[in-house]
Amino acid sequence: MLVVETIGRIRREHRIKGKPIKEIARDLKMSRNTVRKVLRSGATSFEYTRAVQPRPKLGAWHGDLERMLSDNEARPARARLTLIRVFEELRGLGYEGSYDAVRRYARKWRIEHQAATADAFVPLSFAPGEAYQFDWSHEIVLINGVTVTVKVAHVRLCHSARSGRT
């Protein structure tokens, strides 16, 4: 990927300083074809993105991998398998493809399935006297001109926390 600064430098070197393509390519450590492409086009960014990721070896194992990922997601967090372990289990079933293909598929699968679940917010409400919060603290106070550290118990009714909110 070429950044705008590099594209600008290539164009300045060629148009203003008159350097040939071969010298610019050598100075910037890039191919002559890339320098030529920048000079011939008016684009300010060059970036390659693959539209479709082919999965020739993973295609037949799509269902098994989908099942493994959904089973793994249903497990408690501590019992979940790492992606390497999922890959090794898939290899044990006969899959001959690469780990990278499994990793890319798992990332896409996770993004699709996380979007399906939404976070929910359930506001808590308590009747008066039903629940409270309790805490201790040490406070420094001045009593009759003497500085004293006292232990203070704080109690707040949860129903009282609602006051001031709508």
N, CA, C and O of each residue as an XYZ file, in Angstrom:
664
protein
N       0.842     -1.174      0.000
C       0.000      0.000      0.000
C       0.887      1.236      0.000
O       1.798      1.358      0.818
N       0.620      2.128     -0.901
C       1.362      3.374     -0.981
C       0.617      4.464     -0.233
O      -0.597      4.611     -0.376
N       1.345      5.220      0.558
C       0.729      6.337      1.272
C       0.855      7.591      0.421
O       1.654      7.631     -0.515
N       0.080      8.601      0.737
C       0.023      9.820     -0.054
C       1.388     10.502     -0.120
O       1.751     11.067     -1.152
N       2.147     10.450      0.979
C       3.457     11.097      1.005
C       4.397     10.481     -0.024
O       5.130     11.193     -0.710
N       4.372      9.146     -0.129
C       5.242      8.459     -1.080
C       4.825      8.777     -2.510
O       5.679      8.985     -3.372
N       3.535      8.817     -2.770
C       3.035      9.140     -4.111
C       3.459     10.555     -4.488
O       3.901     10.802     -5.611
N       3.322     11.472     -3.549
C       3.741     12.862     -3.797
C       5.231     12.964     -4.056
O       5.664     13.722     -4.925
N       6.014     12.209     -3.311
C       7.470     12.249     -3.491
C       7.864     11.706     -4.868
O       8.732     12.262     -5.540
N       7.213     10.611     -5.278
C       7.501     10.049     -6.601
C       7.222     11.086     -7.682
O       8.045     11.279     -8.576
N       6.092     11.744     -7.613
C       5.713     12.731     -8.628
C       6.640     13.949     -8.610
O       7.000     14.468     -9.667
N       7.028     14.408     -7.418
C       7.961     15.538     -7.327
C       9.327     15.185     -7.912
O       9.921     15.966     -8.655
N       9.815     13.989     -7.560
C      11.125     13.555     -8.056
C      11.137     13.502     -9.579
O      12.137     13.866    -10.200
N      10.061     13.062    -10.179
C      10.021     12.904    -11.635
C       9.726     14.221    -12.345
O      10.435     14.589    -13.282
N       8.696     14.929    -11.914
C       8.250     16.122    -12.639
C       9.083     17.357    -12.340
O       9.358     18.142    -13.247
N       9.488     17.549    -11.097
C      10.219     18.766    -10.731
C      11.720     18.564    -10.862
O      12.404     19.385    -11.474
N      12.241     17.479    -10.292
C      13.683     17.247    -10.333
C      14.134     16.543    -11.599
O      15.326     16.520    -11.908
N      13.190     15.965    -12.336
C      13.509     15.341    -13.606
C      14.220     14.003    -13.499
O      14.875     13.588    -14.455
N      14.117     13.332    -12.394
C      14.776     12.036    -12.221
C      14.075     10.972    -13.066
O      12.855     11.015    -13.224
N      14.827     10.030    -13.604
C      14.200      8.937    -14.358
C      13.545      7.917    -13.420
O      13.854      7.867    -12.229
N      12.655      7.123    -13.962
C      11.903      6.129    -13.194
C      12.836      5.156    -12.497
O      12.604      4.793    -11.343
N      13.886      4.732    -13.181
C      14.821      3.755    -12.619
C      15.500      4.296    -11.357
O      15.668      3.563    -10.382
N      15.885      5.561    -11.371
C      16.564      6.168    -10.215
C      15.598      6.347     -9.040
O      15.971      6.116     -7.890
N      14.365      6.756     -9.326
C      13.350      6.907     -8.266
C      13.079      5.554     -7.627
O      12.997      5.451     -6.403
N      12.941      4.525     -8.440
C      12.682      3.183     -7.919
C      13.826      2.716     -7.036
O      13.596      2.106     -5.991
N      15.048      2.995     -7.444
C      16.214      2.586     -6.650
C      16.264      3.357     -5.328
O      16.539      2.765     -4.284
N      16.002      4.671     -5.357
C      16.049      5.494     -4.134
C      14.974      5.092     -3.130
O      15.225      5.060     -1.926
N      13.775      4.785     -3.626
C      12.646      4.474     -2.736
C      12.504      2.979     -2.474
O      11.627      2.560     -1.719
N      13.367      2.172     -3.098
C      13.354      0.717     -2.914
C      11.994      0.111     -3.258
O      11.403     -0.625     -2.468
N      11.516      0.441     -4.454
C      10.267     -0.143     -4.951
C      10.441     -0.465     -6.420
O      11.410     -0.030     -7.043
N       9.526     -1.210     -6.970
C       9.674     -1.650     -8.355
C       9.420     -0.501     -9.329
O       8.694      0.448     -9.032
N      10.043     -0.621    -10.496
C       9.843      0.395    -11.534
C       8.398      0.402    -12.005
O       7.858      1.455    -12.344
N       7.774     -0.762    -12.025
C       6.364     -0.818    -12.446
C       5.475     -0.018    -11.501
O       4.532      0.638    -11.945
N       5.763     -0.065    -10.208
C       4.970      0.696     -9.239
C       5.165      2.188     -9.457
O       4.196      2.947     -9.452
N       6.410      2.616     -9.650
C       6.693      4.036     -9.895
C       5.999      4.478    -11.181
O       5.400      5.552    -11.230
N       6.082      3.644    -12.223
C       5.441      3.957    -13.497
C       3.922      4.081    -13.324
O       3.303      4.982    -13.892
N       3.330      3.186    -12.548
C       1.878      3.217    -12.319
C       1.459      4.509    -11.623
O       0.434      5.096    -11.967
N       2.250      4.954    -10.646
C       1.947      6.195     -9.932
C       2.032      7.387    -10.872
O       1.180      8.275    -10.838
N       3.051      7.406    -11.702
C       3.234      8.540    -12.607
C       2.172      8.605    -13.695
O       1.788      9.696    -14.116
N       1.697      7.468    -14.150
C       0.702      7.444    -15.232
C      -0.719      7.708    -14.757
O      -1.564      8.127    -15.549
N      -0.999      7.469    -13.474
C      -2.370      7.655    -12.985
C      -2.451      8.903    -12.119
O      -1.439      9.390    -11.617
N      -3.640      9.403    -11.954
C      -3.853     10.570    -11.100
C      -4.354     10.185     -9.723
O      -4.759     11.049     -8.945
N      -4.332      8.902     -9.413
C      -4.874      8.424     -8.137
C      -3.981      8.849     -6.976
O      -2.771      9.011     -7.133
N      -4.599      9.027     -5.808
C      -3.843      9.399     -4.611
C      -3.681      8.242     -3.649
O      -3.028      8.382     -2.614
N      -4.270      7.095     -3.978
C      -4.060      5.917     -3.139
C      -4.150      4.664     -4.002
O      -4.968      4.572     -4.917
N      -3.295      3.713     -3.688
C      -3.280      2.437     -4.382
C      -3.372      1.358     -3.332
O      -2.494      1.223     -2.480
N      -4.426      0.600     -3.398
C      -4.654     -0.408     -2.372
C      -5.332     -1.608     -3.019
O      -6.274     -1.458     -3.797
N      -4.847     -2.784     -2.693
C      -5.443     -4.005     -3.233
C      -6.325     -4.638     -2.184
O      -5.877     -4.922     -1.073
N      -7.576     -4.860     -2.534
C      -8.471     -5.606     -1.655
C      -9.104     -6.715     -2.474
O      -9.639     -6.483     -3.558
N      -9.036     -7.898     -1.950
C      -9.596     -9.056     -2.628
C     -11.100     -9.062     -2.405
O     -11.565     -8.974     -1.269
N     -11.851     -9.165     -3.481
C     -13.307     -9.144     -3.374
C     -13.833    -10.434     -2.748
O     -14.673    -10.391     -1.849
N     -13.345    -11.572     -3.218
C     -13.813    -12.859     -2.726
C     -12.600    -13.693     -2.354
O     -11.673    -13.846     -3.150
N     -12.609    -14.229     -1.147
C     -11.523    -15.094     -0.701
C     -11.855    -16.528     -1.103
O     -12.794    -17.113     -0.563
N     -11.105    -17.102     -2.036
C     -11.401    -18.492     -2.419
C     -10.989    -19.451     -1.304
O      -9.949    -19.279     -0.669
N     -11.810    -20.441     -1.084
C     -11.507    -21.452     -0.066
C     -11.653    -22.839     -0.694
O     -12.592    -23.563     -0.363
N     -10.747    -23.220     -1.589
C     -10.942    -24.494     -2.274
C     -10.867    -25.698     -1.349
O     -11.640    -26.641     -1.516
N      -9.961    -25.696     -0.382
C      -9.832    -26.856      0.490
C     -10.821    -26.794      1.649
O     -11.246    -27.831      2.158
N     -11.185    -25.594      2.063
C     -12.083    -25.442      3.206
C     -13.539    -25.672      2.822
O     -14.363    -25.977      3.684
N     -13.862    -25.531      1.552
C     -15.244    -25.640      1.100
C     -15.931    -26.919      1.530
O     -17.081    -26.874      1.968
N     -15.266    -28.057      1.420
C     -15.867    -29.343      1.782
C     -16.013    -29.484      3.296
O     -16.845    -30.260      3.767
N     -15.225    -28.751      4.052
C     -15.224    -28.855      5.519
C     -16.009    -27.724      6.176
O     -15.983    -27.563      7.396
N     -16.695    -26.957      5.366
C     -17.458    -25.808      5.855
C     -18.434    -26.196      6.971
O     -18.481    -25.532      8.007
N     -19.202    -27.253      6.772
C     -20.199    -27.677      7.763
C     -19.573    -28.141      9.063
O     -20.061    -27.809     10.143
N     -18.476    -28.921      8.967
C     -17.801    -29.397     10.180
C     -17.206    -28.244     10.965
O     -17.305    -28.209     12.192
N     -16.583    -27.291     10.261
C     -15.978    -26.148     10.948
C     -17.057    -25.279     11.584
O     -16.875    -24.781     12.695
N     -18.160    -25.095     10.902
C     -19.279    -24.322     11.446
C     -19.793    -24.965     12.740
O     -20.041    -24.274     13.728
N     -19.948    -26.279     12.722
C     -20.409    -27.006     13.903
C     -19.403    -26.884     15.041
O     -19.794    -26.654     16.185
N     -18.112    -27.034     14.747
C     -17.073    -26.923     15.780
C     -17.052    -25.542     16.411
O     -16.926    -25.409     17.628
N     -17.177    -24.507     15.575
C     -17.152    -23.140     16.096
C     -18.373    -22.841     16.962
O     -18.253    -22.190     17.999
N     -19.550    -23.314     16.539
C     -20.753    -23.062     17.340
C     -20.728    -23.869     18.636
O     -21.165    -23.373     19.675
N     -20.220    -25.115     18.592
C     -20.080    -25.906     19.829
C     -19.087    -25.246     20.773
O     -19.302    -25.202     21.984
N     -18.012    -24.740     20.218
C     -16.980    -24.096     21.034
C     -17.521    -22.821     21.676
O     -17.202    -22.520     22.827
N     -18.323    -22.085     20.950
C     -18.884    -20.830     21.474
C     -19.881    -21.105     22.595
O     -20.052    -20.277     23.490
N     -20.542    -22.271     22.553
C     -21.534    -22.612     23.575
C     -20.877    -23.036     24.887
O     -21.531    -23.038     25.930
N     -19.613    -23.390     24.848
C     -18.913    -23.809     26.070
C     -18.623    -22.621     26.973
O     -18.597    -21.480     26.511
N     -18.400    -22.886     28.285
C     -17.969    -21.795     29.171
C     -16.612    -21.261     28.711
O     -15.859    -21.973     28.047
N     -16.303    -20.031     29.055
C     -15.095    -19.367     28.564
C     -13.828    -20.160     28.869
O     -12.933    -20.226     28.026
N     -13.732    -20.753     30.037
C     -12.517    -21.474     30.415
C     -12.389    -22.803     29.692
O     -11.285    -23.334     29.566
N     -13.495    -23.344     29.217
C     -13.472    -24.654     28.564
C     -13.359    -24.552     27.046
O     -13.275    -25.574     26.365
N     -13.356    -23.324     26.505
C     -13.302    -23.161     25.057
C     -11.940    -23.546     24.511
O     -10.912    -23.357     25.161
N     -11.956    -24.085     23.313
C     -10.726    -24.454     22.629
C     -10.153    -23.232     21.919
O     -10.891    -22.360     21.458
N      -8.837    -23.185     21.841
C      -8.221    -22.147     21.030
C      -8.438    -22.501     19.567
O      -8.823    -23.623     19.238
N      -8.193    -21.550     18.710
C      -8.397    -21.787     17.288
C      -7.404    -22.819     16.757
O      -7.710    -23.556     15.820
N      -6.226    -22.868     17.352
C      -5.248    -23.894     16.959
C      -5.811    -25.277     17.257
O      -5.687    -26.189     16.439
N      -6.428    -25.437     18.422
C      -7.004    -26.740     18.786
C      -8.164    -27.112     17.864
O      -8.311    -28.277     17.494
N      -8.986    -26.136     17.491
C     -10.077    -26.398     16.552
C      -9.483    -26.861     15.218
O      -9.982    -27.804     14.605
N      -8.414    -26.191     14.777
C      -7.728    -26.568     13.545
C      -7.183    -27.989     13.647
O      -7.315    -28.773     12.708
N      -6.567    -28.326     14.788
C      -6.016    -29.674     14.963
C      -7.110    -30.740     14.937
O      -6.911    -31.818     14.379
N      -8.262    -30.445     15.536
C      -9.382    -31.395     15.490
C      -9.885    -31.571     14.065
O     -10.234    -32.676     13.650
N      -9.918    -30.477     13.325
C     -10.344    -30.545     11.924
C      -9.344    -31.364     11.110
O      -9.736    -32.126     10.226
N      -8.061    -31.209     11.407
C      -7.028    -32.008     10.740
C      -7.205    -33.488     11.069
O      -6.987    -34.351     10.219
N      -7.607    -33.776     12.322
C      -7.849    -35.155     12.730
C      -8.985    -35.799     11.954
O      -9.022    -37.019     11.793
N      -9.910    -34.983     11.473
C     -11.025    -35.501     10.670
C     -10.641    -35.698      9.205
O     -11.382    -36.311      8.436
N      -9.459    -35.163      8.822
C      -9.012    -35.366      7.455
C      -8.807    -34.099      6.644
O      -8.470    -34.180      5.463
N      -8.998    -32.942      7.236
C      -8.799    -31.667      6.536
C      -7.322    -31.497      6.207
O      -6.470    -31.728      7.064
N      -7.007    -31.095      4.976
C      -5.620    -30.960      4.551
C      -5.231    -29.523      4.232
O      -4.128    -29.276      3.744
N      -6.122    -28.574      4.503
C      -5.834    -27.178      4.200
C      -4.985    -26.515      5.268
O      -4.478    -27.173      6.176
N      -4.836    -25.207      5.149
C      -3.963    -24.451      6.042
C      -4.722    -23.910      7.256
O      -5.948    -23.805      7.262
N      -3.938    -23.573      8.276
C      -4.495    -22.949      9.479
C      -5.028    -21.566      9.138
O      -6.048    -21.138      9.679
N      -4.341    -20.868      8.244
C      -4.731    -19.505      7.920
C      -6.144    -19.441      7.347
O      -6.894    -18.514      7.649
N      -6.509    -20.417      6.525
C      -7.864    -20.447      5.965
C      -8.893    -20.636      7.078
O      -9.955    -20.012      7.059
N      -8.579    -21.491      8.043
C      -9.486    -21.725      9.177
C      -9.592    -20.456     10.015
O     -10.682    -20.082     10.448
N      -8.455    -19.794     10.243
C      -8.444    -18.564     11.044
C      -9.274    -17.469     10.389
O     -10.049    -16.793     11.066
N      -9.121    -17.286      9.075
C      -9.910    -16.264      8.368
C     -11.401    -16.578      8.437
O     -12.219    -15.686      8.661
N     -11.749    -17.847      8.242
C     -13.158    -18.230      8.292
C     -13.718    -18.015      9.694
O     -14.836    -17.524      9.849
N     -12.936    -18.385     10.725
C     -13.408    -18.234     12.105
C     -13.603    -16.767     12.456
O     -14.547    -16.433     13.173
N     -12.743    -15.885     11.975
C     -12.897    -14.455     12.246
C     -14.193    -13.941     11.621
O     -14.958    -13.224     12.265
N     -14.435    -14.314     10.357
C     -15.662    -13.890      9.680
C     -16.894    -14.456     10.388
O     -17.893    -13.758     10.566
N     -16.813    -15.726     10.788
C     -17.920    -16.374     11.484
C     -18.215    -15.663     12.804
O     -19.378    -15.426     13.132
N     -17.179    -15.326     13.557
C     -17.353    -14.665     14.852
C     -17.998    -13.295     14.688
O     -18.877    -12.926     15.466
N     -17.569    -12.546     13.689
C     -18.139    -11.218     13.449
C     -19.625    -11.330     13.097
O     -20.441    -10.549     13.586
N     -19.965    -12.287     12.260
C     -21.371    -12.475     11.876
C     -22.228    -12.894     13.064
O     -23.361    -12.431     13.199
N     -21.708    -13.759     13.924
C     -22.508    -14.258     15.039
C     -22.538    -13.307     16.224
O     -23.485    -13.349     17.008
N     -21.543    -12.459     16.381
C     -21.594    -11.463     17.441
C     -22.572    -10.363     17.090
O     -23.209     -9.790     17.973
N     -22.696    -10.063     15.813
C     -23.642     -9.036     15.382
C     -25.075     -9.493     15.612
O     -25.974     -8.667     15.773
N     -25.293    -10.809     15.629
C     -26.645    -11.334     15.803
C     -27.141    -11.163     17.237
O     -28.345    -11.068     17.470
N     -26.215    -11.125     18.199
C     -26.614    -10.957     19.587
C     -26.378     -9.511     19.992
O     -25.330     -8.937     19.697
N     -27.344     -8.937     20.657
C     -27.231     -7.554     21.093
C     -27.140     -7.507     22.611
O     -27.727     -8.337     23.305
N     -26.411     -6.545     23.113
C     -26.336     -6.354     24.554
C     -27.655     -5.788     25.037
O     -28.256     -4.935     24.385
N     -28.096     -6.266     26.176
C     -29.369     -5.804     26.736
C     -29.101     -5.082     28.052
O     -28.205     -5.462     28.806
N     -29.859     -4.072     28.316
C     -29.752     -3.335     29.558
C     -31.063     -3.487     30.310
O     -32.127     -3.124     29.809
N     -30.975     -4.023     31.510
C     -32.158     -4.196     32.335
C     -32.019     -3.260     33.535
O     -31.174     -3.497     34.398
N     -32.824     -2.209     33.606
C     -32.701     -1.302     34.743
C     -33.174     -1.988     36.028
O     -34.191     -2.682     36.041
N     -32.427     -1.781     37.087
C     -32.793     -2.361     38.372
C     -33.694     -1.394     39.126
O     -33.443     -0.190     39.152
N     -34.726     -1.921     39.727
C     -35.588     -1.081     40.553
C     -35.868     -1.826     41.852
O     -36.100     -3.035     41.850
N     -35.843     -1.105     42.938
C     -36.045     -1.689     44.258
C     -37.145     -0.938     44.987
O     -37.303      0.273     44.835
N     -37.893     -1.679     45.773
C     -38.899     -1.060     46.632
C     -38.175     -0.405     47.809
O     -37.050     -0.794     48.124
N     -38.791      0.575     48.461
C     -38.142      1.212     49.620
C     -37.812      0.174     50.695
O     -38.673     -0.611     51.091
N     -36.562      0.174     51.164
C     -36.127     -0.731     52.220
C     -35.806     -2.137     51.746
O     -35.460     -2.986     52.568
N     -35.906     -2.415     50.456
C     -35.679     -3.761     49.945
C     -34.190     -4.110     49.860
O     -33.811     -5.243     50.158
N     -33.349     -3.166     49.464
C     -31.926     -3.446     49.308
C     -31.129     -2.202     49.668
O     -31.628     -1.078     49.603
N     -29.857     -2.437     50.055
C     -28.989     -1.319     50.386
C     -27.551     -1.644     50.009
O     -27.200     -2.794     49.743
N     -26.722     -0.591     49.994
C     -25.291     -0.739     49.767
C     -24.583     -0.303     51.040
O     -24.983      0.663     51.689
N     -23.520     -1.032     51.388
C     -22.822     -0.773     52.640
C     -21.330     -0.712     52.369
O     -20.806     -1.510     51.592
N     -20.634      0.241     53.012
C     -19.197      0.345     52.840
C     -18.585      1.012     54.063
O     -19.256      1.739     54.795
N     -17.281      0.746     54.274
C     -16.500      1.374     55.346
C     -15.525      2.356     54.727
O     -15.099      2.189     53.584
N     -15.175      3.383     55.494
C     -14.108      4.280     55.058
C     -13.421      4.863     56.280
O     -13.991      4.879     57.371
N     -12.202      5.342     56.099
C     -11.451      6.034     57.144
C     -11.429      7.509     56.774
O     -11.000      7.873     55.679
N     -11.888      8.351     57.678
C     -11.956      9.779     57.423
C     -11.158     10.513     58.486
O     -11.117     10.090     59.641
N     -10.525     11.612     58.098
C      -9.785     12.449     59.048
C     -10.670     13.651     59.354
O     -11.064     14.396     58.457
N     -10.977     13.826     60.647
C     -11.869     14.913     61.066
C     -11.195     15.726     62.160
O     -10.254     15.263     62.805
N     -11.679     16.923     62.359
C     -11.174     17.820     63.396
C     -12.232     17.918     64.488
O     -13.310     18.469     64.266
N     -11.922     17.380     65.675
C     -12.853     17.407     66.799
C     -12.199     18.180     67.941
O     -11.165     17.764     68.462
N     -12.807     19.317     68.335
C     -12.280     20.183     69.407
C     -10.812     20.526     69.181
O     -10.024     20.513     70.127
N     -10.434     20.833     67.939
C      -9.068     21.239     67.639
C      -8.084     20.087     67.514
O      -6.896     20.327     67.300
N      -8.544     18.829     67.642
C      -7.668     17.666     67.546
C      -8.011     16.902     66.259
O      -9.176     16.612     65.985
N      -6.969     16.583     65.477
C      -7.177     15.806     64.252
C      -7.264     14.339     64.627
O      -6.362     13.790     65.260
N      -8.373     13.705     64.224
C      -8.632     12.316     64.588
C      -9.022     11.544     63.325
O      -9.748     12.059     62.475
N      -8.534     10.301     63.210
C      -8.970      9.412     62.134
C     -10.097      8.557     62.678
O      -9.943      7.879     63.694
N     -11.241      8.595     61.991
C     -12.390      7.823     62.453
C     -12.806      6.846     61.365
O     -12.615      7.104     60.177
N     -13.377      5.723     61.784
C     -13.944      4.757     60.847
C     -15.418      5.091     60.686
O     -16.134      5.284     61.669
N     -15.863      5.158     59.439
C     -17.238      5.562     59.173
C     -17.920      4.449     58.366
O     -17.353      3.916     57.413
N     -19.148      4.115     58.771
C     -19.965      3.158     58.042
C     -20.925      3.947     57.159
O     -21.619      4.847     57.634
N     -20.963      3.604     55.869
C     -21.846      4.278     54.923
C     -22.942      3.302     54.512
O     -22.651      2.179     54.099
N     -24.182      3.717     54.621
C     -25.314      2.896     54.200
C     -26.154      3.750     53.264
O     -26.503      4.887     53.583
N     -26.477      3.179     52.091
C     -27.331      3.893     51.142
C     -28.390      2.935     50.646
O     -28.079      1.855     50.143
N     -29.633      3.330     50.788
C     -30.733      2.513     50.282
C     -30.746      2.595     48.759
O     -30.618      3.676     48.185
N     -30.899      1.452     48.119
C     -30.906      1.413     46.653
C     -32.083      2.189     46.072
O     -31.974      2.749     44.981
N     -33.208      2.230     46.787
C     -34.346      2.999     46.329
C     -33.995      4.489     46.332
O     -34.469      5.240     45.480
N     -33.174      4.911     47.279
C     -32.768      6.311     47.359
C     -31.865      6.711     46.189
O     -31.805      7.887     45.830
N     -31.171      5.754     45.602
C     -30.285      6.045     44.494
C     -31.071      6.519     43.272
O     -30.520      7.181     42.393
N     -32.343      6.183     43.220
C     -33.172      6.580     42.086
C     -33.552      8.040     42.145
O     -33.913      8.620     41.121
N     -33.480      8.655     43.320
C     -33.912     10.055     43.440
C     -33.006     10.923     42.565
O     -31.787     10.754     42.540
N     -33.610     11.818     41.877
C     -32.862     12.694     40.979
C     -32.791     12.141     39.557
O     -32.442     12.879     38.635
N     -33.109     10.870     39.357
C     -33.099     10.272     38.019
C     -34.535     10.096     37.547
O     -35.461     10.001     38.353
N     -34.700     10.056     36.278
C     -36.043      9.812     35.738
C     -36.155      8.427     35.192
O     -37.214      8.043     34.696
